[in-house]
Amino acid sequence: MILDTDRELLLHRLKQPEGDEELEYALDRLRKNFYQLWKPIREYQNEPEVLAEWEEAPRHSLERAKALMFEEGLRVLDAAMYG
């Protein structure tokens, strides 16, 4: 479980990743080991407003699945970066 403050910090770091070597390394490992979790995070980095659309989507839609994969990806990044 990610604390709200950790989640907000991760979201902030994902929006502004330039020069963040720790984040780049963790994202590269995520891409190599859990591509299905990396993909929605990458999509979020390119277009942050999609997260709200995913979270508001109907329960069994592809967009809702992306929201769930995004959250799981954040948990993996949190564990990789903050232990």
N, CA, C and O atoms as CSV, one atom per row, in Angstrom:
chain,resi,resn,atom,element,x,y,z
A,1,MET,N,N,0.841,-1.188,0.000
A,1,MET,CA,C,0.000,0.000,0.000
A,1,MET,C,C,0.881,1.245,0.000
A,1,MET,O,O,1.826,1.352,0.782
A,2,ILE,N,N,0.565,2.160,-0.866
A,2,ILE,CA,C,1.323,3.412,-0.957
A,2,ILE,C,C,0.612,4.482,-0.136
A,2,ILE,O,O,-0.595,4.682,-0.274
A,3,LEU,N,N,1.360,5.160,0.711
A,3,LEU,CA,C,0.799,6.292,1.438
A,3,LEU,C,C,0.487,7.404,0.450
A,3,LEU,O,O,1.141,7.519,-0.586
A,4,ASP,N,N,-0.499,8.216,0.764
A,4,ASP,CA,C,-0.888,9.297,-0.147
A,4,ASP,C,C,0.276,10.233,-0.460
A,4,ASP,O,O,0.420,10.692,-1.593
A,5,THR,N,N,1.106,10.516,0.544
A,5,THR,CA,C,2.237,11.422,0.304
A,5,THR,C,C,3.243,10.791,-0.641
A,5,THR,O,O,3.787,11.475,-1.508
A,6,ASP,N,N,3.502,9.485,-0.488
A,6,ASP,CA,C,4.414,8.797,-1.403
A,6,ASP,C,C,3.837,8.753,-2.813
A,6,ASP,O,O,4.560,8.929,-3.793
A,7,ARG,N,N,2.532,8.518,-2.909
A,7,ARG,CA,C,1.881,8.466,-4.216
A,7,ARG,C,C,1.989,9.817,-4.920
A,7,ARG,O,O,2.312,9.880,-6.106
A,8,GLU,N,N,1.722,10.885,-4.194
A,8,GLU,CA,C,1.809,12.224,-4.779
A,8,GLU,C,C,3.239,12.547,-5.204
A,8,GLU,O,O,3.452,13.166,-6.246
A,9,LEU,N,N,4.215,12.133,-4.404
A,9,LEU,CA,C,5.612,12.357,-4.772
A,9,LEU,C,C,5.965,11.590,-6.040
A,9,LEU,O,O,6.627,12.129,-6.928
A,10,LEU,N,N,5.531,10.340,-6.130
A,10,LEU,CA,C,5.780,9.554,-7.341
A,10,LEU,C,C,5.116,10.179,-8.557
A,10,LEU,O,O,5.734,10.272,-9.618
A,11,LEU,N,N,3.875,10.607,-8.421
A,11,LEU,CA,C,3.175,11.240,-9.546
A,11,LEU,C,C,3.902,12.505,-9.991
A,11,LEU,O,O,4.032,12.768,-11.187
A,12,HIS,N,N,4.371,13.278,-9.028
A,12,HIS,CA,C,5.120,14.494,-9.343
A,12,HIS,C,C,6.413,14.148,-10.076
A,12,HIS,O,O,6.756,14.788,-11.071
A,13,ARG,N,N,7.127,13.139,-9.588
A,13,ARG,CA,C,8.377,12.736,-10.227
A,13,ARG,C,C,8.126,12.185,-11.630
A,13,ARG,O,O,8.949,12.383,-12.525
A,14,LEU,N,N,7.015,11.504,-11.832
A,14,LEU,CA,C,6.692,10.979,-13.163
A,14,LEU,C,C,6.381,12.095,-14.151
A,14,LEU,O,O,6.673,11.975,-15.340
A,15,LYS,N,N,5.788,13.181,-13.660
A,15,LYS,CA,C,5.467,14.305,-14.540
A,15,LYS,C,C,6.714,15.086,-14.939
A,15,LYS,O,O,6.757,15.684,-16.013
A,16,GLN,N,N,7.739,15.081,-14.066
A,16,GLN,CA,C,8.965,15.832,-14.333
A,16,GLN,C,C,10.182,14.933,-14.131
A,16,GLN,O,O,10.926,15.108,-13.167
A,17,PRO,N,N,10.391,13.964,-15.038
A,17,PRO,CA,C,11.455,12.982,-14.830
A,17,PRO,C,C,12.865,13.420,-15.254
A,17,PRO,O,O,13.827,12.689,-15.018
A,18,GLU,N,N,13.000,14.584,-15.865
A,18,GLU,CA,C,14.290,15.016,-16.391
A,18,GLU,C,C,15.342,15.040,-15.280
A,18,GLU,O,O,15.169,15.686,-14.247
A,19,GLY,N,N,16.441,14.314,-15.527
A,19,GLY,CA,C,17.553,14.313,-14.590
A,19,GLY,C,C,17.359,13.433,-13.363
A,19,GLY,O,O,18.244,13.381,-12.509
A,20,ASP,N,N,16.250,12.751,-13.249
A,20,ASP,CA,C,15.977,11.886,-12.098
A,20,ASP,C,C,16.476,10.478,-12.429
A,20,ASP,O,O,15.725,9.635,-12.919
A,21,GLU,N,N,17.753,10.246,-12.150
A,21,GLU,CA,C,18.371,8.975,-12.513
A,21,GLU,C,C,17.762,7.791,-11.767
A,21,GLU,O,O,17.622,6.707,-12.333
A,22,GLU,N,N,17.407,7.989,-10.524
A,22,GLU,CA,C,16.789,6.918,-9.737
A,22,GLU,C,C,15.463,6.487,-10.372
A,22,GLU,O,O,15.180,5.295,-10.488
A,23,LEU,N,N,14.670,7.454,-10.774
A,23,LEU,CA,C,13.394,7.156,-11.418
A,23,LEU,C,C,13.621,6.486,-12.771
A,23,LEU,O,O,12.952,5.504,-13.092
A,24,GLU,N,N,14.552,7.004,-13.563
A,24,GLU,CA,C,14.841,6.416,-14.871
A,24,GLU,C,C,15.267,4.960,-14.735
A,24,GLU,O,O,14.836,4.110,-15.514
A,25,TYR,N,N,16.108,4.672,-13.754
A,25,TYR,CA,C,16.570,3.306,-13.538
A,25,TYR,C,C,15.402,2.402,-13.131
A,25,TYR,O,O,15.262,1.293,-13.647
A,26,ALA,N,N,14.571,2.879,-12.208
A,26,ALA,CA,C,13.418,2.088,-11.755
A,26,ALA,C,C,12.429,1.860,-12.896
A,26,ALA,O,O,11.877,0.767,-13.024
A,27,LEU,N,N,12.201,2.871,-13.721
A,27,LEU,CA,C,11.295,2.716,-14.863
A,27,LEU,C,C,11.859,1.738,-15.902
A,27,LEU,O,O,11.114,0.967,-16.505
A,28,ASP,N,N,13.161,1.777,-16.101
A,28,ASP,CA,C,13.774,0.852,-17.041
A,28,ASP,C,C,13.632,-0.590,-16.551
A,28,ASP,O,O,13.334,-1.488,-17.338
A,29,ARG,N,N,13.845,-0.810,-15.260
A,29,ARG,CA,C,13.658,-2.150,-14.691
A,29,ARG,C,C,12.201,-2.578,-14.785
A,29,ARG,O,O,11.907,-3.736,-15.080
A,30,LEU,N,N,11.292,-1.648,-14.535
A,30,LEU,CA,C,9.864,-1.953,-14.638
A,30,LEU,C,C,9.521,-2.341,-16.079
A,30,LEU,O,O,8.786,-3.302,-16.307
A,31,ARG,N,N,10.048,-1.602,-17.039
A,31,ARG,CA,C,9.788,-1.896,-18.454
A,31,ARG,C,C,10.294,-3.284,-18.836
A,31,ARG,O,O,9.620,-4.021,-19.555
A,32,LYS,N,N,11.469,-3.631,-18.358
A,32,LYS,CA,C,12.056,-4.922,-18.703
A,32,LYS,C,C,11.356,-6.097,-18.014
A,32,LYS,O,O,11.205,-7.166,-18.605
A,33,ASN,N,N,10.935,-5.896,-16.777
A,33,ASN,CA,C,10.383,-6.999,-15.987
A,33,ASN,C,C,8.862,-7.054,-15.938
A,33,ASN,O,O,8.281,-8.131,-15.801
A,34,PHE,N,N,8.220,-5.906,-16.049
A,34,PHE,CA,C,6.755,-5.834,-15.951
A,34,PHE,C,C,6.217,-4.863,-16.996
A,34,PHE,O,O,5.657,-3.820,-16.660
A,35,TYR,N,N,6.393,-5.216,-18.251
A,35,TYR,CA,C,6.016,-4.319,-19.339
A,35,TYR,C,C,4.556,-3.876,-19.238
A,35,TYR,O,O,4.234,-2.719,-19.507
A,36,GLN,N,N,3.679,-4.798,-18.849
A,36,GLN,CA,C,2.251,-4.483,-18.754
A,36,GLN,C,C,1.977,-3.418,-17.683
A,36,GLN,O,O,0.975,-2.709,-17.770
A,37,LEU,N,N,2.848,-3.296,-16.682
A,37,LEU,CA,C,2.699,-2.251,-15.664
A,37,LEU,C,C,3.374,-0.954,-16.101
A,37,LEU,O,O,2.930,0.136,-15.741
A,38,TRP,N,N,4.432,-1.075,-16.867
A,38,TRP,CA,C,5.166,0.097,-17.343
A,38,TRP,C,C,4.362,0.887,-18.369
A,38,TRP,O,O,4.392,2.118,-18.379
A,39,LYS,N,N,3.644,0.174,-19.228
A,39,LYS,CA,C,2.950,0.820,-20.348
A,39,LYS,C,C,1.967,1.916,-19.898
A,39,LYS,O,O,2.026,3.015,-20.448
A,40,PRO,N,N,1.063,1.676,-18.926
A,40,PRO,CA,C,0.178,2.764,-18.498
A,40,PRO,C,C,0.922,3.911,-17.813
A,40,PRO,O,O,0.504,5.066,-17.900
A,41,ILE,N,N,2.019,3.594,-17.136
A,41,ILE,CA,C,2.804,4.663,-16.506
A,41,ILE,C,C,3.418,5.549,-17.576
A,41,ILE,O,O,3.427,6.773,-17.447
A,42,ARG,N,N,3.924,4.940,-18.620
A,42,ARG,CA,C,4.501,5.705,-19.731
A,42,ARG,C,C,3.434,6.563,-20.410
A,42,ARG,O,O,3.678,7.715,-20.770
A,43,GLU,N,N,2.267,5.988,-20.573
A,43,GLU,CA,C,1.153,6.738,-21.165
A,43,GLU,C,C,0.787,7.936,-20.285
A,43,GLU,O,O,0.499,9.022,-20.787
A,44,TYR,N,N,0.803,7.723,-18.973
A,44,TYR,CA,C,0.528,8.810,-18.022
A,44,TYR,C,C,1.594,9.901,-18.128
A,44,TYR,O,O,1.273,11.088,-18.075
A,45,GLN,N,N,2.860,9.502,-18.278
A,45,GLN,CA,C,3.932,10.488,-18.401
A,45,GLN,C,C,3.726,11.377,-19.625
A,45,GLN,O,O,4.006,12.575,-19.585
A,46,ASN,N,N,3.241,10.789,-20.700
A,46,ASN,CA,C,3.022,11.550,-21.926
A,46,ASN,C,C,1.767,12.406,-21.879
A,46,ASN,O,O,1.690,13.447,-22.532
A,47,GLU,N,N,0.785,11.964,-21.103
A,47,GLU,CA,C,-0.505,12.654,-21.056
A,47,GLU,C,C,-1.154,12.428,-19.677
A,47,GLU,O,O,-2.008,11.552,-19.537
A,48,PRO,N,N,-0.755,13.215,-18.655
A,48,PRO,CA,C,-1.220,12.976,-17.279
A,48,PRO,C,C,-2.740,12.990,-17.084
A,48,PRO,O,O,-3.243,12.350,-16.160
A,49,GLU,N,N,-3.471,13.699,-17.926
A,49,GLU,CA,C,-4.924,13.775,-17.736
A,49,GLU,C,C,-5.649,12.461,-18.023
A,49,GLU,O,O,-6.825,12.320,-17.687
A,50,VAL,N,N,-4.957,11.491,-18.644
A,50,VAL,CA,C,-5.622,10.214,-18.931
A,50,VAL,C,C,-5.960,9.450,-17.655
A,50,VAL,O,O,-6.887,8.639,-17.654
A,51,LEU,N,N,-5.237,9.689,-16.583
A,51,LEU,CA,C,-5.495,8.968,-15.337
A,51,LEU,C,C,-6.922,9.216,-14.845
A,51,LEU,O,O,-7.600,8.281,-14.419
A,52,ALA,N,N,-7.375,10.451,-14.900
A,52,ALA,CA,C,-8.739,10.764,-14.474
A,52,ALA,C,C,-9.763,10.042,-15.349
A,52,ALA,O,O,-10.774,9.546,-14.850
A,53,GLU,N,N,-9.500,9.986,-16.646
A,53,GLU,CA,C,-10.397,9.269,-17.564
A,53,GLU,C,C,-10.432,7.785,-17.229
A,53,GLU,O,O,-11.501,7.175,-17.209
A,54,TRP,N,N,-9.265,7.202,-16.965
A,54,TRP,CA,C,-9.201,5.784,-16.634
A,54,TRP,C,C,-9.966,5.477,-15.350
A,54,TRP,O,O,-10.698,4.491,-15.272
A,55,GLU,N,N,-9.787,6.329,-14.349
A,55,GLU,CA,C,-10.424,6.080,-13.047
A,55,GLU,C,C,-11.937,6.252,-13.107
A,55,GLU,O,O,-12.655,5.627,-12.327
A,56,GLU,N,N,-12.432,7.082,-14.010
A,56,GLU,CA,C,-13.866,7.316,-14.131
A,56,GLU,C,C,-14.553,6.354,-15.091
A,56,GLU,O,O,-15.777,6.372,-15.218
A,57,ALA,N,N,-13.782,5.523,-15.759
A,57,ALA,CA,C,-14.333,4.599,-16.758
A,57,ALA,C,C,-15.181,3.512,-16.090
A,57,ALA,O,O,-15.003,3.226,-14.906
A,58,PRO,N,N,-16.096,2.911,-16.843
A,58,PRO,CA,C,-16.906,1.810,-16.304
A,58,PRO,C,C,-16.028,0.661,-15.797
A,58,PRO,O,O,-14.905,0.466,-16.263
A,59,ARG,N,N,-16.547,-0.068,-14.866
A,59,ARG,CA,C,-15.801,-1.079,-14.122
A,59,ARG,C,C,-15.069,-2.112,-14.990
A,59,ARG,O,O,-13.912,-2.410,-14.696
A,60,HIS,N,N,-15.655,-2.650,-15.997
A,60,HIS,CA,C,-15.034,-3.715,-16.775
A,60,HIS,C,C,-14.500,-3.239,-18.127
A,60,HIS,O,O,-14.423,-4.015,-19.080
A,61,SER,N,N,-14.137,-1.979,-18.199
A,61,SER,CA,C,-13.633,-1.424,-19.461
A,61,SER,C,C,-12.106,-1.516,-19.520
A,61,SER,O,O,-11.442,-1.726,-18.506
A,62,LEU,N,N,-11.574,-1.357,-20.716
A,62,LEU,CA,C,-10.132,-1.352,-20.905
A,62,LEU,C,C,-9.487,-0.188,-20.150
A,62,LEU,O,O,-8.399,-0.332,-19.593
A,63,GLU,N,N,-10.151,0.948,-20.134
A,63,GLU,CA,C,-9.609,2.119,-19.438
A,63,GLU,C,C,-9.504,1.862,-17.940
A,63,GLU,O,O,-8.525,2.256,-17.306
A,64,ARG,N,N,-10.506,1.205,-17.379
A,64,ARG,CA,C,-10.464,0.886,-15.944
A,64,ARG,C,C,-9.339,-0.108,-15.660
A,64,ARG,O,O,-8.677,-0.015,-14.626
A,65,ALA,N,N,-9.120,-1.049,-16.564
A,65,ALA,CA,C,-8.008,-1.998,-16.414
A,65,ALA,C,C,-6.670,-1.254,-16.424
A,65,ALA,O,O,-5.753,-1.605,-15.682
A,66,LYS,N,N,-6.565,-0.231,-17.264
A,66,LYS,CA,C,-5.344,0.572,-17.297
A,66,LYS,C,C,-5.127,1.282,-15.964
A,66,LYS,O,O,-3.997,1.373,-15.484
A,67,ALA,N,N,-6.200,1.782,-15.371
A,67,ALA,CA,C,-6.091,2.449,-14.072
A,67,ALA,C,C,-5.569,1.476,-13.014
A,67,ALA,O,O,-4.732,1.842,-12.190
A,68,LEU,N,N,-6.062,0.249,-13.040
A,68,LEU,CA,C,-5.605,-0.754,-12.078
A,68,LEU,C,C,-4.142,-1.132,-12.320
A,68,LEU,O,O,-3.375,-1.292,-11.371
A,69,MET,N,N,-3.762,-1.274,-13.582
A,69,MET,CA,C,-2.370,-1.585,-13.910
A,69,MET,C,C,-1.452,-0.413,-13.536
A,69,MET,O,O,-0.320,-0.620,-13.099
A,70,PHE,N,N,-1.941,0.797,-13.707
A,70,PHE,CA,C,-1.178,1.989,-13.332
A,70,PHE,C,C,-0.901,1.983,-11.829
A,70,PHE,O,O,0.224,2.231,-11.396
A,71,GLU,N,N,-1.938,1.696,-11.039
A,71,GLU,CA,C,-1.774,1.668,-9.578
A,71,GLU,C,C,-0.809,0.570,-9.150
A,71,GLU,O,O,0.005,0.775,-8.250
A,72,GLU,N,N,-0.895,-0.595,-9.790
A,72,GLU,CA,C,0.034,-1.686,-9.477
A,72,GLU,C,C,1.458,-1.286,-9.866
A,72,GLU,O,O,2.406,-1.587,-9.139
A,73,GLY,N,N,1.612,-0.624,-10.988
A,73,GLY,CA,C,2.917,-0.127,-11.404
A,73,GLY,C,C,3.488,0.870,-10.413
A,73,GLY,O,O,4.689,0.854,-10.141
A,74,LEU,N,N,2.646,1.735,-9.870
A,74,LEU,CA,C,3.103,2.681,-8.842
A,74,LEU,C,C,3.584,1.944,-7.601
A,74,LEU,O,O,4.579,2.337,-6.992
A,75,ARG,N,N,2.885,0.874,-7.221
A,75,ARG,CA,C,3.310,0.097,-6.054
A,75,ARG,C,C,4.684,-0.531,-6.294
A,75,ARG,O,O,5.528,-0.550,-5.399
A,76,VAL,N,N,4.901,-1.041,-7.496
A,76,VAL,CA,C,6.199,-1.638,-7.818
A,76,VAL,C,C,7.292,-0.560,-7.812
A,76,VAL,O,O,8.377,-0.782,-7.275
A,77,LEU,N,N,7.012,0.592,-8.403
A,77,LEU,CA,C,7.989,1.691,-8.383
A,77,LEU,C,C,8.272,2.144,-6.963
A,77,LEU,O,O,9.423,2.399,-6.607
A,78,ASP,N,N,7.240,2.244,-6.157
A,78,ASP,CA,C,7.408,2.649,-4.760
A,78,ASP,C,C,8.345,1.683,-4.039
A,78,ASP,O,O,9.249,2.109,-3.321
A,79,ALA,N,N,8.127,0.392,-4.231
A,79,ALA,CA,C,8.974,-0.611,-3.587
A,79,ALA,C,C,10.418,-0.537,-4.112
A,79,ALA,O,O,11.371,-0.696,-3.349
A,80,ALA,N,N,10.565,-0.295,-5.412
A,80,ALA,CA,C,11.896,-0.239,-6.004
A,80,ALA,C,C,12.668,0.996,-5.557
A,80,ALA,O,O,13.886,0.944,-5.384
A,81,MET,N,N,11.965,2.097,-5.371
A,81,MET,CA,C,12.640,3.357,-5.072
A,81,MET,C,C,12.747,3.648,-3.584
A,81,MET,O,O,13.735,4.232,-3.139
A,82,TYR,N,N,11.760,3.257,-2.820
A,82,TYR,CA,C,11.730,3.636,-1.408
A,82,TYR,C,C,11.823,2.445,-0.462
A,82,TYR,O,O,11.898,2.605,0.756
A,83,GLY,N,N,11.818,1.243,-1.047
A,83,GLY,CA,C,11.954,0.018,-0.252
A,83,GLY,C,C,10.806,-0.194,0.602
A,83,GLY,O,O,10.757,-1.179,1.339
